[in-house]
Amino acid sequence: MTRISFIPPIENHPFWLAAREGMAKECHRLGFNLDYVGPDIVNQDRQIELIEIAIASQVDGIVTSAVDPGRFDAVIRSSVRNGIPIVLIGSDSPGSLRTVFVGIDNVDAGRKAGNLMIESSGGKALIGVVTGYSRQLSLNQRIQGFTEAISEYPEMRIVTVEESGFDQINAGKRTKEILLEHPEVNAFLGVSTNDIEGIARIISEKSNSSSFSLIGFDDVDFTIESIKNGLVYGTIVQTPGQLGILSTEALAAVFSGGEVPESFIETETRLITLENVKDLY
């Protein structure tokens, strides 16, 4: 039976578990077996090692996410040379031999986040940015789009960009450091899933928390509840289940002898704010 290995950057994370759910449904429909395994924490060496194990076990196809594009090119090349196609989801490595990238347009998502920040702040904000990893292409593209969106507003600028390592506690530590070193900061962008929670937990402790504009990504429970109670203004939400379905469909096309027509399969995003959060969650 056809076997697919899905190796996310971190195994027990709501985003990747939702992607696995979509993939599992599609695998069931197609009669494929699905293996799911990833590092306990974001650890690229371990993730690459797990991909190498999947290659050695001669799976039929691999789905993964390239946290640092350059570090994954060699193992992707190895997989393809062994006749195993690789689909990247969430974060791309455009120069690699991957079959296709399935994910959002991260520059556009960043622009949407920038527009939310403009709405929230009235076009006046000194912004601290907390991002998961400074070399992840998708996150840098979000910051690029965000910067483009706010560039037309002279009273808005990014003061500093700090790295959390995809960890909510570290995101909180970076937030405290930003406020200490840059007390003028009155807005924050959390670029990866866990960043906005770390940011918001620190801001919630401040007596002037309502004066901060907070924008994040994805829809973990804390973020949604923080939008409902007004602490976070809004978030850009992906559809991880769709990532799982479309990546499996792409591999199925390769298995059947066909070709994937695009090098990029775009998935949708939604903007969640107080206006629509109770209707959707």
C-alpha positions in Angstrom: 0.0 0.0 0.0 1.2 3.5 -0.8 2.8 5.1 2.2 3.2 8.8 3.0 5.4 10.2 5.8 4.4 13.6 7.2 7.2 15.1 9.3 6.3 18.5 10.7 8.7 20.8 12.6 7.0 20.0 15.9 4.8 17.0 16.4 2.3 18.0 19.1 1.3 21.5 17.9 -2.3 22.4 17.1 -1.4 23.8 13.6 0.4 20.6 12.5 -2.1 18.3 14.1 -4.8 20.0 12.1 -2.8 19.6 9.0 -2.4 15.9 9.9 -6.2 15.6 10.3 -6.7 16.9 6.7 -4.0 14.6 5.4 -5.4 11.6 7.2 -8.9 12.2 5.7 -7.5 12.4 2.2 -5.2 9.4 2.7 -8.2 7.4 3.9 -10.2 8.4 0.8 -7.3 7.4 -1.5 -6.3 4.3 0.4 -2.9 5.5 1.5 -1.1 4.8 4.7 0.0 7.8 6.7 3.0 8.0 9.1 3.2 11.0 11.3 6.3 11.9 13.4 8.1 15.0 14.3 10.4 16.5 16.9 9.1 17.2 20.4 10.3 20.8 20.1 11.4 22.7 16.9 14.7 21.0 16.2 15.8 21.1 12.5 18.6 18.5 13.0 16.1 16.0 14.4 13.5 16.9 11.7 16.1 16.3 9.0 17.1 13.0 10.7 13.5 11.9 10.6 13.3 12.7 6.9 16.4 10.6 6.3 14.8 7.7 8.2 11.7 8.0 6.0 13.9 7.9 2.9 15.8 4.8 4.2 12.5 3.1 4.9 11.4 3.7 1.3 8.2 5.5 1.8 6.4 6.6 -1.4 6.2 10.3 -0.6 7.1 12.8 2.1 5.4 16.0 3.3 7.4 18.4 5.5 8.1 22.1 6.2 11.5 23.8 5.6 12.1 25.9 8.7 15.5 27.1 7.3 15.4 26.6 3.5 19.1 26.2 3.0 19.4 23.4 5.6 16.8 21.2 3.9 18.0 21.4 0.3 20.4 18.5 0.7 17.9 16.1 2.3 15.3 17.0 -0.3 17.8 16.3 -3.0 18.6 12.9 -1.4 14.9 12.1 -1.3 14.3 12.9 -4.9 17.4 11.0 -6.1 15.9 8.0 -4.3 12.7 8.4 -6.2 10.7 9.9 -3.3 8.9 13.1 -4.1 8.7 15.7 -1.3 6.0 18.3 -0.9 6.7 21.3 1.4 3.9 22.9 3.3 3.8 26.0 5.5 7.3 27.2 4.7 9.1 26.8 1.4 12.5 26.2 0.0 12.1 27.6 -3.5 15.5 26.6 -4.8 15.2 23.0 -3.8 14.0 20.0 -5.8 10.7 19.8 -3.9 7.7 18.8 -6.0 5.5 21.7 -4.9 4.9 24.2 -2.1 1.4 24.3 -0.5 0.7 27.2 1.7 -0.5 30.8 1.9 1.0 33.8 0.1 2.9 35.0 3.1 3.7 38.4 1.7 0.0 39.1 1.2 -0.7 37.7 4.7 1.8 40.2 6.1 0.1 43.0 4.3 -3.2 42.0 5.8 -1.6 42.0 9.2 -0.2 45.5 8.5 -3.7 46.7 7.5 -5.1 45.3 10.8 -2.3 47.2 12.6 -3.3 50.4 10.8 -6.9 49.9 11.8 -6.1 49.1 15.4 -3.6 52.0 15.9 -5.2 54.7 13.8 -2.0 54.8 11.7 0.2 55.7 14.6 2.3 52.9 16.1 5.9 52.1 17.2 6.0 48.4 16.7 7.9 45.6 18.3 8.0 42.4 16.2 8.5 39.0 17.7 9.1 36.2 15.1 9.8 32.5 15.5 13.0 32.2 13.6 14.9 34.8 11.7 15.9 32.5 8.8 12.5 31.1 8.1 11.4 32.3 4.6 7.6 32.3 5.3 8.0 34.5 8.5 10.4 36.9 6.8 7.9 37.2 3.9 5.2 38.1 6.5 7.4 40.8 7.9 8.1 42.1 4.4 4.4 42.4 3.6 3.7 44.0 6.9 6.4 46.6 6.4 5.1 47.3 2.9 1.6 47.9 4.3 2.6 50.4 7.0 5.2 52.2 4.9 2.7 54.7 3.7 2.1 55.9 7.3 4.9 58.2 8.5 3.9 57.7 12.1 4.2 53.9 12.0 7.5 52.0 12.0 9.1 48.8 13.3 11.4 49.6 16.2 12.9 46.1 16.6 12.6 42.5 15.5 13.3 39.8 18.1 13.4 36.0 17.8 11.4 33.6 20.0 12.5 30.2 18.8 8.8 29.4 18.3 8.3 29.3 22.0 5.5 31.2 23.8 7.6 31.7 27.0 10.5 33.1 25.0 8.1 35.3 23.1 7.0 36.7 26.5 10.7 37.2 27.5 11.4 39.1 24.2 8.4 41.3 24.8 9.6 42.2 28.3 13.0 43.0 26.9 11.6 45.1 24.1 9.5 47.2 26.5 12.5 47.7 28.8 14.8 48.7 26.0 12.2 50.6 23.9 9.6 52.0 26.3 8.1 54.0 23.4 6.8 50.8 21.8 2.9 50.7 21.8 2.2 47.9 19.4 3.3 44.3 18.7 3.2 41.9 15.8 3.5 38.2 16.6 4.7 36.6 13.4 4.6 32.8 14.2 1.7 31.0 16.0 3.0 31.1 19.6 4.4 34.6 19.5 1.2 36.5 20.0 0.3 34.5 23.1 3.7 35.3 24.7 3.2 38.9 23.8 -0.4 39.2 25.0 0.3 37.5 28.4 2.9 40.2 29.2 0.8 43.1 27.9 -2.2 41.8 29.9 -0.2 42.5 33.1 0.2 46.2 32.3 -2.3 48.8 33.7 -2.4 50.4 30.2 -2.9 47.2 28.3 -5.8 48.7 26.3 -3.4 51.2 24.8 -1.4 48.5 22.9 -2.3 47.3 19.4 -1.6 43.5 19.1 -1.8 41.5 15.9 -0.9 37.9 15.5 -1.2 34.8 13.2 -3.2 31.6 13.5 -6.1 30.7 15.7 -4.9 28.8 18.8 -7.4 29.0 21.7 -5.6 31.7 23.6 -5.5 34.0 20.6 -9.2 33.6 19.9 -10.1 34.2 23.5 -7.9 37.3 23.5 -9.7 38.7 20.5 -13.0 38.1 22.2 -11.9 40.0 25.3 -10.3 42.8 23.4 -6.7 42.2 24.3 -5.6 41.2 20.8 -7.1 43.2 17.9 -6.9 40.6 15.2 -5.1 37.6 13.7 -4.5 36.2 10.2 -5.7 32.6 10.1 -4.5 29.8 7.8 -6.3 26.6 6.9 -4.0 23.8 8.0 -6.5 21.1 7.2 -6.4 22.3 3.6 -2.6 22.1 3.6 -3.0 18.4 4.5 -5.6 17.7 1.8 -3.8 19.5 -1.0 -0.4 18.2 -0.3 -1.8 14.6 -0.3 -3.5 15.3 -3.6 -0.3 16.6 -5.1 1.5 13.4 -4.1 -1.3 11.3 -5.5 -0.9 13.1 -8.9 2.8 12.2 -8.9 2.1 8.6 -7.9 -0.4 8.2 -10.8 2.3 9.3 -13.3 1.0 12.8 -13.7 2.5 16.2 -12.9 1.7 18.9 -10.5 0.9 21.8 -12.8 2.0 24.6 -10.3 5.1 25.0 -8.2 3.0 26.8 -5.6 -0.5 25.8 -4.5 -2.0 28.7 -2.6 -4.3 28.2 0.4 -6.6 30.8 1.8 -6.4 33.1 4.8 -9.0 34.7 6.9 -8.9 37.9 9.1 -10.4 37.4 12.5 -11.3 40.4 14.6 -13.9 41.2 17.2 -16.4 41.8 14.4 -16.5 38.2 13.3 -14.8 36.1 16.0 -18.0 35.0 17.7 -19.6 34.0 14.4 -16.7 31.8 13.5 -15.5 30.4 16.9 
